[in-house]
Every structure is written in structure tokens, then in C-alpha cells.
């Protein structure tokens, strides 16, 4: 059953519709990973790092310039995108994957047009819809899940959050999230140390299990 599931996911992965980003960079897949509205919190292989980013300028620029592939998936706040056009260009030029970071989950129940507005901001900067979306508190009300599914944007939470301390035990398909906000800031130097000390995969490799090289974690 597991092999059949992995084969199905791999087939879907290779059959995705591809569109180019506004920066002329790598081809970007557009698809719904799940067959119905749902939230993904774990993959099937290896481990990946995601970074929720809503604050920072010069220190973020230096960090982005030093990143090496496979890159972590950056979840960018719409307001931060508006304030940081230079950093958006840098991420496009380096083909760093960028997803959309939203507000707290409960806001989408009171503001049904909020998601549409935030996706529009992302499209203005990248020329396409985001492939992944995450709320700031990783809460996804049912109505929001429905909206995301209809928009063909995947709801991606995380397996666990990391604040710079001890890493969780190895777990296949682990999706690690790191927060870098004004109120809750994990030092980006610690994130760089984490990425250099352990071998992580790109988010698609973790979700679809297409990476065959053995990786060590932690």
C-alpha cells in the first residue's frame, strides 16, 4: 500500500502543469497535492526546513545571499513582501522557493476576502499564485481549507516548530518550521548552522519521496 501511495504521488508530481515565474527562473508546479481540502503536516521521506518570515532587512539579505541548495522553503508575509522589493528580486534571482505566510487562522473566518487579497499581493511580486500557504499560527479553519483548495494553493503546516534549541528525533517526512517575526525571532545564524550541520531536502522531495540519495538527520 505504501509503495502504491508513493507511486501515485510521484506520478502526480511528474504530471503537474508547469508555469514560469515572473523572474524567468525555474519551472514552478501548480497543483493540489490532496484530493480534498486538507492540511499537510508531514511528508514521506527525509526532512525539510521551512522559515516563516515577516521581519528583517539587511540581516535577511545577508542570510539569503549565503543560502545553499537545497534551499529551505520561505513562507513570506504579504506586508513584508511589499516592504522588501529588493529581497523579492534576490529570491527570484537565486530561485529560492517562496510560499505565502498568512495571518492567524481565525481572521479568515471573519474576513472571507483576506486570502484572496493576500494571494493577489504574492501574484504582484512573483507573477503567479503561491504553491503553498501557511497561517501564522498554523491553524486552518475548514472554510479556509476550502478556499485554498479551490484556489489550487496547498495548505502546508509543519510537523514541529524549532526555536533554536534541541532538534526533534529523526522522523521520516519531518517538516520543520522556524519563525522569524518581530515578536518571535529565531536567530538566522542559528538557522544557517542548522542547515550546514544537517542534510535536509527540498520540500517536494520530502512530500513525494523522490530523493534516492541517503541523507543524515540529525
PyMOL CGO cylinders between C-alpha atoms (Angstrom):
from pymol import cmd
from pymol.cgo import CYLINDER

trace = [
    CYLINDER, 0.00, 0.00, 0.00, 2.82, 2.40, 0.89, 0.3, 1, 1, 1, 1, 1, 1,
    CYLINDER, 2.82, 2.40, 0.89, 4.59, 1.70, -2.42, 0.3, 1, 1, 1, 1, 1, 1,
    CYLINDER, 4.59, 1.70, -2.42, 1.35, 2.32, -4.30, 0.3, 1, 1, 1, 1, 1, 1,
    CYLINDER, 1.35, 2.32, -4.30, 0.83, 5.61, -2.49, 0.3, 1, 1, 1, 1, 1, 1,
    CYLINDER, 0.83, 5.61, -2.49, 4.39, 6.76, -3.25, 0.3, 1, 1, 1, 1, 1, 1,
    CYLINDER, 4.39, 6.76, -3.25, 3.98, 5.75, -6.89, 0.3, 1, 1, 1, 1, 1, 1,
    CYLINDER, 3.98, 5.75, -6.89, 0.74, 7.72, -7.13, 0.3, 1, 1, 1, 1, 1, 1,
    CYLINDER, 0.74, 7.72, -7.13, 2.32, 10.78, -5.57, 0.3, 1, 1, 1, 1, 1, 1,
    CYLINDER, 2.32, 10.78, -5.57, 5.32, 10.52, -7.88, 0.3, 1, 1, 1, 1, 1, 1,
    CYLINDER, 5.32, 10.52, -7.88, 3.01, 10.20, -10.89, 0.3, 1, 1, 1, 1, 1, 1,
    CYLINDER, 3.01, 10.20, -10.89, 1.09, 13.29, -9.84, 0.3, 1, 1, 1, 1, 1, 1,
    CYLINDER, 1.09, 13.29, -9.84, 4.34, 15.14, -9.27, 0.3, 1, 1, 1, 1, 1, 1,
    CYLINDER, 4.34, 15.14, -9.27, 5.57, 14.40, -12.79, 0.3, 1, 1, 1, 1, 1, 1,
    CYLINDER, 5.57, 14.40, -12.79, 2.19, 15.26, -14.31, 0.3, 1, 1, 1, 1, 1, 1,
    CYLINDER, 2.19, 15.26, -14.31, 1.83, 18.74, -12.84, 0.3, 1, 1, 1, 1, 1, 1,
    CYLINDER, 1.83, 18.74, -12.84, 1.15, 21.74, -15.03, 0.3, 1, 1, 1, 1, 1, 1,
    CYLINDER, 1.15, 21.74, -15.03, 4.29, 23.91, -15.13, 0.3, 1, 1, 1, 1, 1, 1,
    CYLINDER, 4.29, 23.91, -15.13, 4.44, 27.68, -15.39, 0.3, 1, 1, 1, 1, 1, 1,
    CYLINDER, 4.44, 27.68, -15.39, 7.40, 30.06, -15.34, 0.3, 1, 1, 1, 1, 1, 1,
    CYLINDER, 7.40, 30.06, -15.34, 7.90, 32.53, -12.51, 0.3, 1, 1, 1, 1, 1, 1,
    CYLINDER, 7.90, 32.53, -12.51, 7.97, 36.25, -13.34, 0.3, 1, 1, 1, 1, 1, 1,
    CYLINDER, 7.97, 36.25, -13.34, 11.75, 36.27, -12.90, 0.3, 1, 1, 1, 1, 1, 1,
    CYLINDER, 11.75, 36.27, -12.90, 12.27, 33.75, -15.69, 0.3, 1, 1, 1, 1, 1, 1,
    CYLINDER, 12.27, 33.75, -15.69, 13.67, 31.23, -13.23, 0.3, 1, 1, 1, 1, 1, 1,
    CYLINDER, 13.67, 31.23, -13.23, 12.95, 27.58, -12.64, 0.3, 1, 1, 1, 1, 1, 1,
    CYLINDER, 12.95, 27.58, -12.64, 9.68, 26.00, -13.71, 0.3, 1, 1, 1, 1, 1, 1,
    CYLINDER, 9.68, 26.00, -13.71, 7.09, 26.07, -10.93, 0.3, 1, 1, 1, 1, 1, 1,
    CYLINDER, 7.09, 26.07, -10.93, 4.48, 23.30, -10.49, 0.3, 1, 1, 1, 1, 1, 1,
    CYLINDER, 4.48, 23.30, -10.49, 0.84, 24.26, -9.90, 0.3, 1, 1, 1, 1, 1, 1,
    CYLINDER, 0.84, 24.26, -9.90, -1.34, 21.58, -8.38, 0.3, 1, 1, 1, 1, 1, 1,
    CYLINDER, -1.34, 21.58, -8.38, -3.40, 20.32, -5.45, 0.3, 1, 1, 1, 1, 1, 1,
    CYLINDER, -3.40, 20.32, -5.45, -1.45, 17.70, -3.52, 0.3, 1, 1, 1, 1, 1, 1,
    CYLINDER, -1.45, 17.70, -3.52, -4.51, 16.41, -1.66, 0.3, 1, 1, 1, 1, 1, 1,
    CYLINDER, -4.51, 16.41, -1.66, -7.65, 15.06, -3.28, 0.3, 1, 1, 1, 1, 1, 1,
    CYLINDER, -7.65, 15.06, -3.28, -9.86, 17.13, -0.98, 0.3, 1, 1, 1, 1, 1, 1,
    CYLINDER, -9.86, 17.13, -0.98, -9.37, 20.15, 1.32, 0.3, 1, 1, 1, 1, 1, 1,
    CYLINDER, -9.37, 20.15, 1.32, -6.80, 19.20, 3.95, 0.3, 1, 1, 1, 1, 1, 1,
    CYLINDER, -6.80, 19.20, 3.95, -3.64, 20.39, 5.73, 0.3, 1, 1, 1, 1, 1, 1,
    CYLINDER, -3.64, 20.39, 5.73, -0.28, 18.73, 5.07, 0.3, 1, 1, 1, 1, 1, 1,
    CYLINDER, -0.28, 18.73, 5.07, 1.94, 18.49, 8.15, 0.3, 1, 1, 1, 1, 1, 1,
    CYLINDER, 1.94, 18.49, 8.15, 4.31, 15.68, 7.18, 0.3, 1, 1, 1, 1, 1, 1,
    CYLINDER, 4.31, 15.68, 7.18, 5.87, 14.18, 4.08, 0.3, 1, 1, 1, 1, 1, 1,
    CYLINDER, 5.87, 14.18, 4.08, 7.07, 10.66, 3.30, 0.3, 1, 1, 1, 1, 1, 1,
    CYLINDER, 7.07, 10.66, 3.30, 10.87, 10.90, 3.12, 0.3, 1, 1, 1, 1, 1, 1,
    CYLINDER, 10.87, 10.90, 3.12, 13.76, 12.74, 4.74, 0.3, 1, 1, 1, 1, 1, 1,
    CYLINDER, 13.76, 12.74, 4.74, 13.31, 16.13, 6.40, 0.3, 1, 1, 1, 1, 1, 1,
    CYLINDER, 13.31, 16.13, 6.40, 12.79, 19.72, 5.23, 0.3, 1, 1, 1, 1, 1, 1,
    CYLINDER, 12.79, 19.72, 5.23, 13.15, 23.16, 6.80, 0.3, 1, 1, 1, 1, 1, 1,
    CYLINDER, 13.15, 23.16, 6.80, 10.64, 25.96, 6.28, 0.3, 1, 1, 1, 1, 1, 1,
    CYLINDER, 10.64, 25.96, 6.28, 11.08, 29.53, 7.52, 0.3, 1, 1, 1, 1, 1, 1,
    CYLINDER, 11.08, 29.53, 7.52, 8.19, 31.88, 8.36, 0.3, 1, 1, 1, 1, 1, 1,
    CYLINDER, 8.19, 31.88, 8.36, 9.44, 35.37, 7.52, 0.3, 1, 1, 1, 1, 1, 1,
    CYLINDER, 9.44, 35.37, 7.52, 7.68, 38.64, 8.34, 0.3, 1, 1, 1, 1, 1, 1,
    CYLINDER, 7.68, 38.64, 8.34, 10.51, 40.82, 9.63, 0.3, 1, 1, 1, 1, 1, 1,
    CYLINDER, 10.51, 40.82, 9.63, 14.02, 41.86, 8.70, 0.3, 1, 1, 1, 1, 1, 1,
    CYLINDER, 14.02, 41.86, 8.70, 16.03, 43.66, 6.04, 0.3, 1, 1, 1, 1, 1, 1,
    CYLINDER, 16.03, 43.66, 6.04, 19.83, 43.70, 6.00, 0.3, 1, 1, 1, 1, 1, 1,
    CYLINDER, 19.83, 43.70, 6.00, 20.27, 40.58, 8.12, 0.3, 1, 1, 1, 1, 1, 1,
    CYLINDER, 20.27, 40.58, 8.12, 17.74, 38.72, 5.96, 0.3, 1, 1, 1, 1, 1, 1,
    CYLINDER, 17.74, 38.72, 5.96, 19.53, 39.89, 2.80, 0.3, 1, 1, 1, 1, 1, 1,
    CYLINDER, 19.53, 39.89, 2.80, 22.88, 38.57, 4.09, 0.3, 1, 1, 1, 1, 1, 1,
    CYLINDER, 22.88, 38.57, 4.09, 21.25, 35.27, 5.06, 0.3, 1, 1, 1, 1, 1, 1,
    CYLINDER, 21.25, 35.27, 5.06, 19.54, 34.84, 1.67, 0.3, 1, 1, 1, 1, 1, 1,
    CYLINDER, 19.54, 34.84, 1.67, 22.80, 35.56, -0.15, 0.3, 1, 1, 1, 1, 1, 1,
    CYLINDER, 22.80, 35.56, -0.15, 24.58, 32.80, 1.78, 0.3, 1, 1, 1, 1, 1, 1,
    CYLINDER, 24.58, 32.80, 1.78, 21.91, 30.10, 1.40, 0.3, 1, 1, 1, 1, 1, 1,
    CYLINDER, 21.91, 30.10, 1.40, 22.92, 26.98, -0.47, 0.3, 1, 1, 1, 1, 1, 1,
    CYLINDER, 22.92, 26.98, -0.47, 20.71, 24.46, -2.25, 0.3, 1, 1, 1, 1, 1, 1,
    CYLINDER, 20.71, 24.46, -2.25, 18.67, 22.55, -1.37, 0.3, 1, 1, 1, 1, 1, 1,
    CYLINDER, 18.67, 22.55, -1.37, 17.04, 25.72, -0.07, 0.3, 1, 1, 1, 1, 1, 1,
    CYLINDER, 17.04, 25.72, -0.07, 14.57, 25.89, 2.80, 0.3, 1, 1, 1, 1, 1, 1,
    CYLINDER, 14.57, 25.89, 2.80, 11.06, 26.90, 1.80, 0.3, 1, 1, 1, 1, 1, 1,
    CYLINDER, 11.06, 26.90, 1.80, 10.45, 30.55, 2.74, 0.3, 1, 1, 1, 1, 1, 1,
    CYLINDER, 10.45, 30.55, 2.74, 6.94, 31.50, 3.87, 0.3, 1, 1, 1, 1, 1, 1,
    CYLINDER, 6.94, 31.50, 3.87, 6.79, 35.26, 3.27, 0.3, 1, 1, 1, 1, 1, 1,
    CYLINDER, 6.79, 35.26, 3.27, 4.30, 37.62, 4.88, 0.3, 1, 1, 1, 1, 1, 1,
    CYLINDER, 4.30, 37.62, 4.88, 2.46, 39.85, 2.32, 0.3, 1, 1, 1, 1, 1, 1,
    CYLINDER, 2.46, 39.85, 2.32, 3.28, 43.08, 4.18, 0.3, 1, 1, 1, 1, 1, 1,
    CYLINDER, 3.28, 43.08, 4.18, 6.94, 42.07, 4.32, 0.3, 1, 1, 1, 1, 1, 1,
    CYLINDER, 6.94, 42.07, 4.32, 6.88, 41.40, 0.57, 0.3, 1, 1, 1, 1, 1, 1,
    CYLINDER, 6.88, 41.40, 0.57, 5.51, 44.89, -0.02, 0.3, 1, 1, 1, 1, 1, 1,
    CYLINDER, 5.51, 44.89, -0.02, 8.28, 46.42, 2.13, 0.3, 1, 1, 1, 1, 1, 1,
    CYLINDER, 8.28, 46.42, 2.13, 11.08, 44.36, 0.61, 0.3, 1, 1, 1, 1, 1, 1,
    CYLINDER, 11.08, 44.36, 0.61, 11.07, 44.50, -3.22, 0.3, 1, 1, 1, 1, 1, 1,
    CYLINDER, 11.07, 44.50, -3.22, 14.87, 44.14, -3.32, 0.3, 1, 1, 1, 1, 1, 1,
    CYLINDER, 14.87, 44.14, -3.32, 14.73, 40.93, -1.31, 0.3, 1, 1, 1, 1, 1, 1,
    CYLINDER, 14.73, 40.93, -1.31, 11.95, 39.61, -3.53, 0.3, 1, 1, 1, 1, 1, 1,
    CYLINDER, 11.95, 39.61, -3.53, 14.20, 40.17, -6.56, 0.3, 1, 1, 1, 1, 1, 1,
    CYLINDER, 14.20, 40.17, -6.56, 17.05, 38.40, -4.77, 0.3, 1, 1, 1, 1, 1, 1,
    CYLINDER, 17.05, 38.40, -4.77, 14.91, 35.35, -4.02, 0.3, 1, 1, 1, 1, 1, 1,
    CYLINDER, 14.91, 35.35, -4.02, 13.70, 35.22, -7.63, 0.3, 1, 1, 1, 1, 1, 1,
    CYLINDER, 13.70, 35.22, -7.63, 17.24, 35.56, -9.00, 0.3, 1, 1, 1, 1, 1, 1,
    CYLINDER, 17.24, 35.56, -9.00, 18.51, 32.76, -6.76, 0.3, 1, 1, 1, 1, 1, 1,
    CYLINDER, 18.51, 32.76, -6.76, 15.44, 30.55, -7.39, 0.3, 1, 1, 1, 1, 1, 1,
    CYLINDER, 15.44, 30.55, -7.39, 14.77, 30.31, -3.66, 0.3, 1, 1, 1, 1, 1, 1,
    CYLINDER, 14.77, 30.31, -3.66, 11.29, 28.78, -3.20, 0.3, 1, 1, 1, 1, 1, 1,
    CYLINDER, 11.29, 28.78, -3.20, 8.82, 31.23, -1.66, 0.3, 1, 1, 1, 1, 1, 1,
    CYLINDER, 8.82, 31.23, -1.66, 5.38, 30.39, -0.28, 0.3, 1, 1, 1, 1, 1, 1,
    CYLINDER, 5.38, 30.39, -0.28, 2.76, 32.68, 1.28, 0.3, 1, 1, 1, 1, 1, 1,
    CYLINDER, 2.76, 32.68, 1.28, 2.51, 33.29, 5.02, 0.3, 1, 1, 1, 1, 1, 1,
    CYLINDER, 2.51, 33.29, 5.02, -0.91, 34.42, 6.17, 0.3, 1, 1, 1, 1, 1, 1,
    CYLINDER, -0.91, 34.42, 6.17, -2.41, 35.90, 9.31, 0.3, 1, 1, 1, 1, 1, 1,
    CYLINDER, -2.41, 35.90, 9.31, -3.78, 33.97, 12.30, 0.3, 1, 1, 1, 1, 1, 1,
    CYLINDER, -3.78, 33.97, 12.30, -6.27, 31.32, 11.21, 0.3, 1, 1, 1, 1, 1, 1,
    CYLINDER, -6.27, 31.32, 11.21, -9.31, 32.81, 12.95, 0.3, 1, 1, 1, 1, 1, 1,
    CYLINDER, -9.31, 32.81, 12.95, -9.07, 36.01, 10.87, 0.3, 1, 1, 1, 1, 1, 1,
    CYLINDER, -9.07, 36.01, 10.87, -10.14, 34.14, 7.75, 0.3, 1, 1, 1, 1, 1, 1,
    CYLINDER, -10.14, 34.14, 7.75, -13.44, 33.23, 9.36, 0.3, 1, 1, 1, 1, 1, 1,
    CYLINDER, -13.44, 33.23, 9.36, -14.23, 36.91, 9.93, 0.3, 1, 1, 1, 1, 1, 1,
    CYLINDER, -14.23, 36.91, 9.93, -12.61, 38.23, 6.73, 0.3, 1, 1, 1, 1, 1, 1,
    CYLINDER, -12.61, 38.23, 6.73, -13.53, 35.90, 3.83, 0.3, 1, 1, 1, 1, 1, 1,
    CYLINDER, -13.53, 35.90, 3.83, -11.77, 38.09, 1.25, 0.3, 1, 1, 1, 1, 1, 1,
    CYLINDER, -11.77, 38.09, 1.25, -8.47, 38.24, 3.16, 0.3, 1, 1, 1, 1, 1, 1,
    CYLINDER, -8.47, 38.24, 3.16, -6.97, 35.18, 1.48, 0.3, 1, 1, 1, 1, 1, 1,
    CYLINDER, -6.97, 35.18, 1.48, -7.80, 36.49, -1.98, 0.3, 1, 1, 1, 1, 1, 1,
    CYLINDER, -7.80, 36.49, -1.98, -6.17, 39.83, -1.16, 0.3, 1, 1, 1, 1, 1, 1,
    CYLINDER, -6.17, 39.83, -1.16, -3.01, 38.18, 0.17, 0.3, 1, 1, 1, 1, 1, 1,
    CYLINDER, -3.01, 38.18, 0.17, -2.71, 35.89, -2.86, 0.3, 1, 1, 1, 1, 1, 1,
    CYLINDER, -2.71, 35.89, -2.86, -3.04, 38.97, -5.08, 0.3, 1, 1, 1, 1, 1, 1,
    CYLINDER, -3.04, 38.97, -5.08, -0.07, 40.59, -3.29, 0.3, 1, 1, 1, 1, 1, 1,
    CYLINDER, -0.07, 40.59, -3.29, 2.00, 37.46, -3.88, 0.3, 1, 1, 1, 1, 1, 1,
    CYLINDER, 2.00, 37.46, -3.88, 1.00, 37.40, -7.56, 0.3, 1, 1, 1, 1, 1, 1,
    CYLINDER, 1.00, 37.40, -7.56, 2.03, 41.04, -7.96, 0.3, 1, 1, 1, 1, 1, 1,
    CYLINDER, 2.03, 41.04, -7.96, 5.57, 40.13, -6.90, 0.3, 1, 1, 1, 1, 1, 1,
    CYLINDER, 5.57, 40.13, -6.90, 6.03, 36.66, -8.41, 0.3, 1, 1, 1, 1, 1, 1,
    CYLINDER, 6.03, 36.66, -8.41, 3.67, 36.65, -11.37, 0.3, 1, 1, 1, 1, 1, 1,
    CYLINDER, 3.67, 36.65, -11.37, 1.90, 33.50, -10.20, 0.3, 1, 1, 1, 1, 1, 1,
    CYLINDER, 1.90, 33.50, -10.20, -0.09, 32.13, -7.30, 0.3, 1, 1, 1, 1, 1, 1,
    CYLINDER, -0.09, 32.13, -7.30, 1.80, 30.58, -4.39, 0.3, 1, 1, 1, 1, 1, 1,
    CYLINDER, 1.80, 30.58, -4.39, 2.17, 26.83, -4.38, 0.3, 1, 1, 1, 1, 1, 1,
    CYLINDER, 2.17, 26.83, -4.38, 1.92, 26.65, -0.57, 0.3, 1, 1, 1, 1, 1, 1,
    CYLINDER, 1.92, 26.65, -0.57, 0.17, 28.69, 2.13, 0.3, 1, 1, 1, 1, 1, 1,
    CYLINDER, 0.17, 28.69, 2.13, 0.51, 28.66, 5.90, 0.3, 1, 1, 1, 1, 1, 1,
    CYLINDER, 0.51, 28.66, 5.90, -1.25, 30.71, 8.55, 0.3, 1, 1, 1, 1, 1, 1,
    CYLINDER, -1.25, 30.71, 8.55, 0.91, 32.45, 11.16, 0.3, 1, 1, 1, 1, 1, 1,
    CYLINDER, 0.91, 32.45, 11.16, -0.36, 30.14, 13.91, 0.3, 1, 1, 1, 1, 1, 1,
    CYLINDER, -0.36, 30.14, 13.91, -0.74, 27.07, 11.66, 0.3, 1, 1, 1, 1, 1, 1,
    CYLINDER, -0.74, 27.07, 11.66, -4.48, 26.99, 12.35, 0.3, 1, 1, 1, 1, 1, 1,
    CYLINDER, -4.48, 26.99, 12.35, -6.56, 26.24, 9.26, 0.3, 1, 1, 1, 1, 1, 1,
    CYLINDER, -6.56, 26.24, 9.26, -10.34, 26.63, 9.70, 0.3, 1, 1, 1, 1, 1, 1,
    CYLINDER, -10.34, 26.63, 9.70, -12.44, 24.43, 7.42, 0.3, 1, 1, 1, 1, 1, 1,
    CYLINDER, -12.44, 24.43, 7.42, -13.65, 27.40, 5.38, 0.3, 1, 1, 1, 1, 1, 1,
    CYLINDER, -13.65, 27.40, 5.38, -10.05, 28.44, 4.76, 0.3, 1, 1, 1, 1, 1, 1,
    CYLINDER, -10.05, 28.44, 4.76, -9.14, 24.92, 3.68, 0.3, 1, 1, 1, 1, 1, 1,
    CYLINDER, -9.14, 24.92, 3.68, -12.00, 25.05, 1.17, 0.3, 1, 1, 1, 1, 1, 1,
    CYLINDER, -12.00, 25.05, 1.17, -10.81, 28.42, -0.17, 0.3, 1, 1, 1, 1, 1, 1,
    CYLINDER, -10.81, 28.42, -0.17, -7.26, 27.19, -0.58, 0.3, 1, 1, 1, 1, 1, 1,
    CYLINDER, -7.26, 27.19, -0.58, -8.32, 24.01, -2.34, 0.3, 1, 1, 1, 1, 1, 1,
    CYLINDER, -8.32, 24.01, -2.34, -10.49, 25.95, -4.78, 0.3, 1, 1, 1, 1, 1, 1,
    CYLINDER, -10.49, 25.95, -4.78, -7.60, 28.34, -5.47, 0.3, 1, 1, 1, 1, 1, 1,
    CYLINDER, -7.60, 28.34, -5.47, -5.22, 25.37, -6.04, 0.3, 1, 1, 1, 1, 1, 1,
    CYLINDER, -5.22, 25.37, -6.04, -2.96, 26.52, -3.21, 0.3, 1, 1, 1, 1, 1, 1,
    CYLINDER, -2.96, 26.52, -3.21, -1.81, 23.84, -0.78, 0.3, 1, 1, 1, 1, 1, 1,
    CYLINDER, -1.81, 23.84, -0.78, -2.26, 24.26, 2.99, 0.3, 1, 1, 1, 1, 1, 1,
    CYLINDER, -2.26, 24.26, 2.99, 1.12, 23.34, 4.47, 0.3, 1, 1, 1, 1, 1, 1,
    CYLINDER, 1.12, 23.34, 4.47, 1.60, 23.26, 8.23, 0.3, 1, 1, 1, 1, 1, 1,
    CYLINDER, 1.60, 23.26, 8.23, 4.59, 21.62, 9.89, 0.3, 1, 1, 1, 1, 1, 1,
    CYLINDER, 4.59, 21.62, 9.89, 5.40, 18.52, 11.90, 0.3, 1, 1, 1, 1, 1, 1,
    CYLINDER, 5.40, 18.52, 11.90, 7.10, 20.59, 14.58, 0.3, 1, 1, 1, 1, 1, 1,
    CYLINDER, 7.10, 20.59, 14.58, 8.38, 24.11, 15.27, 0.3, 1, 1, 1, 1, 1, 1,
    CYLINDER, 8.38, 24.11, 15.27, 12.04, 24.76, 16.05, 0.3, 1, 1, 1, 1, 1, 1,
    CYLINDER, 12.04, 24.76, 16.05, 13.15, 27.72, 18.18, 0.3, 1, 1, 1, 1, 1, 1,
    CYLINDER, 13.15, 27.72, 18.18, 16.90, 27.23, 18.02, 0.3, 1, 1, 1, 1, 1, 1,
    CYLINDER, 16.90, 27.23, 18.02, 17.10, 24.57, 20.74, 0.3, 1, 1, 1, 1, 1, 1,
    CYLINDER, 17.10, 24.57, 20.74, 17.36, 20.81, 20.59, 0.3, 1, 1, 1, 1, 1, 1,
    CYLINDER, 17.36, 20.81, 20.59, 16.25, 19.13, 17.40, 0.3, 1, 1, 1, 1, 1, 1,
    CYLINDER, 16.25, 19.13, 17.40, 13.41, 16.60, 17.49, 0.3, 1, 1, 1, 1, 1, 1,
    CYLINDER, 13.41, 16.60, 17.49, 14.20, 12.92, 16.98, 0.3, 1, 1, 1, 1, 1, 1,
    CYLINDER, 14.20, 12.92, 16.98, 14.57, 11.69, 13.43, 0.3, 1, 1, 1, 1, 1, 1,
    CYLINDER, 14.57, 11.69, 13.43, 11.22, 11.12, 11.76, 0.3, 1, 1, 1, 1, 1, 1,
    CYLINDER, 11.22, 11.12, 11.76, 10.66, 10.34, 8.10, 0.3, 1, 1, 1, 1, 1, 1,
    CYLINDER, 10.66, 10.34, 8.10, 8.85, 13.15, 6.30, 0.3, 1, 1, 1, 1, 1, 1,
    CYLINDER, 8.85, 13.15, 6.30, 9.60, 15.71, 9.03, 0.3, 1, 1, 1, 1, 1, 1,
    CYLINDER, 9.60, 15.71, 9.03, 8.67, 19.30, 8.14, 0.3, 1, 1, 1, 1, 1, 1,
    CYLINDER, 8.67, 19.30, 8.14, 10.45, 21.69, 10.50, 0.3, 1, 1, 1, 1, 1, 1,
    CYLINDER, 10.45, 21.69, 10.50, 9.20, 25.29, 10.77, 0.3, 1, 1, 1, 1, 1, 1,
    CYLINDER, 9.20, 25.29, 10.77, 11.25, 28.22, 12.05, 0.3, 1, 1, 1, 1, 1, 1,
    CYLINDER, 11.25, 28.22, 12.05, 9.76, 31.62, 12.94, 0.3, 1, 1, 1, 1, 1, 1,
    CYLINDER, 9.76, 31.62, 12.94, 11.44, 34.94, 12.19, 0.3, 1, 1, 1, 1, 1, 1,
    CYLINDER, 11.44, 34.94, 12.19, 8.98, 37.67, 13.17, 0.3, 1, 1, 1, 1, 1, 1,
    CYLINDER, 8.98, 37.67, 13.17, 9.22, 40.93, 15.07, 0.3, 1, 1, 1, 1, 1, 1,
    CYLINDER, 9.22, 40.93, 15.07, 7.84, 39.27, 18.21, 0.3, 1, 1, 1, 1, 1, 1,
    CYLINDER, 7.84, 39.27, 18.21, 9.23, 35.75, 17.84, 0.3, 1, 1, 1, 1, 1, 1,
    CYLINDER, 9.23, 35.75, 17.84, 12.62, 35.70, 16.14, 0.3, 1, 1, 1, 1, 1, 1,
    CYLINDER, 12.62, 35.70, 16.14, 14.88, 32.69, 15.79, 0.3, 1, 1, 1, 1, 1, 1,
    CYLINDER, 14.88, 32.69, 15.79, 18.41, 33.92, 15.04, 0.3, 1, 1, 1, 1, 1, 1,
    CYLINDER, 18.41, 33.92, 15.04, 19.09, 33.38, 11.34, 0.3, 1, 1, 1, 1, 1, 1,
    CYLINDER, 19.09, 33.38, 11.34, 22.70, 32.48, 12.18, 0.3, 1, 1, 1, 1, 1, 1,
    CYLINDER, 22.70, 32.48, 12.18, 21.33, 29.50, 14.11, 0.3, 1, 1, 1, 1, 1, 1,
    CYLINDER, 21.33, 29.50, 14.11, 19.22, 28.58, 11.09, 0.3, 1, 1, 1, 1, 1, 1,
    CYLINDER, 19.22, 28.58, 11.09, 22.36, 28.68, 8.90, 0.3, 1, 1, 1, 1, 1, 1,
    CYLINDER, 22.36, 28.68, 8.90, 24.18, 26.49, 11.41, 0.3, 1, 1, 1, 1, 1, 1,
    CYLINDER, 24.18, 26.49, 11.41, 21.27, 24.05, 11.38, 0.3, 1, 1, 1, 1, 1, 1,
    CYLINDER, 21.27, 24.05, 11.38, 21.28, 23.86, 7.58, 0.3, 1, 1, 1, 1, 1, 1,
    CYLINDER, 21.28, 23.86, 7.58, 25.08, 23.34, 7.38, 0.3, 1, 1, 1, 1, 1, 1,
    CYLINDER, 25.08, 23.34, 7.38, 25.25, 20.78, 10.19, 0.3, 1, 1, 1, 1, 1, 1,
    CYLINDER, 25.25, 20.78, 10.19, 22.46, 18.50, 8.90, 0.3, 1, 1, 1, 1, 1, 1,
    CYLINDER, 22.46, 18.50, 8.90, 21.38, 17.45, 5.44, 0.3, 1, 1, 1, 1, 1, 1,
    CYLINDER, 21.38, 17.45, 5.44, 17.86, 18.48, 4.59, 0.3, 1, 1, 1, 1, 1, 1,
    CYLINDER, 17.86, 18.48, 4.59, 15.87, 18.01, 1.40, 0.3, 1, 1, 1, 1, 1, 1,
    CYLINDER, 15.87, 18.01, 1.40, 13.78, 20.35, -0.72, 0.3, 1, 1, 1, 1, 1, 1,
    CYLINDER, 13.78, 20.35, -0.72, 10.13, 20.32, 0.34, 0.3, 1, 1, 1, 1, 1, 1,
    CYLINDER, 10.13, 20.32, 0.34, 8.98, 18.45, -2.81, 0.3, 1, 1, 1, 1, 1, 1,
    CYLINDER, 8.98, 18.45, -2.81, 11.50, 15.65, -2.15, 0.3, 1, 1, 1, 1, 1, 1,
    CYLINDER, 11.50, 15.65, -2.15, 10.12, 15.28, 1.37, 0.3, 1, 1, 1, 1, 1, 1,
    CYLINDER, 10.12, 15.28, 1.37, 6.49, 15.34, 0.26, 0.3, 1, 1, 1, 1, 1, 1,
    CYLINDER, 6.49, 15.34, 0.26, 6.86, 12.95, -2.66, 0.3, 1, 1, 1, 1, 1, 1,
    CYLINDER, 6.86, 12.95, -2.66, 9.83, 10.82, -1.63, 0.3, 1, 1, 1, 1, 1, 1,
    CYLINDER, 9.83, 10.82, -1.63, 11.60, 11.19, -4.97, 0.3, 1, 1, 1, 1, 1, 1,
    CYLINDER, 11.60, 11.19, -4.97, 15.07, 11.71, -3.43, 0.3, 1, 1, 1, 1, 1, 1,
    CYLINDER, 15.07, 11.71, -3.43, 17.08, 8.48, -3.53, 0.3, 1, 1, 1, 1, 1, 1,
    CYLINDER, 17.08, 8.48, -3.53, 20.39, 9.61, -2.00, 0.3, 1, 1, 1, 1, 1, 1,
    CYLINDER, 20.39, 9.61, -2.00, 20.69, 8.71, 1.67, 0.3, 1, 1, 1, 1, 1, 1,
    CYLINDER, 20.69, 8.71, 1.67, 20.56, 11.78, 3.90, 0.3, 1, 1, 1, 1, 1, 1,
    CYLINDER, 20.56, 11.78, 3.90, 21.62, 12.12, 7.52, 0.3, 1, 1, 1, 1, 1, 1,
    CYLINDER, 21.62, 12.12, 7.52, 19.38, 13.76, 10.11, 0.3, 1, 1, 1, 1, 1, 1,
    CYLINDER, 19.38, 13.76, 10.11, 20.06, 14.98, 12.63, 0.3, 1, 1, 1, 1, 1, 1,
]
cmd.load_cgo(trace, "trace")
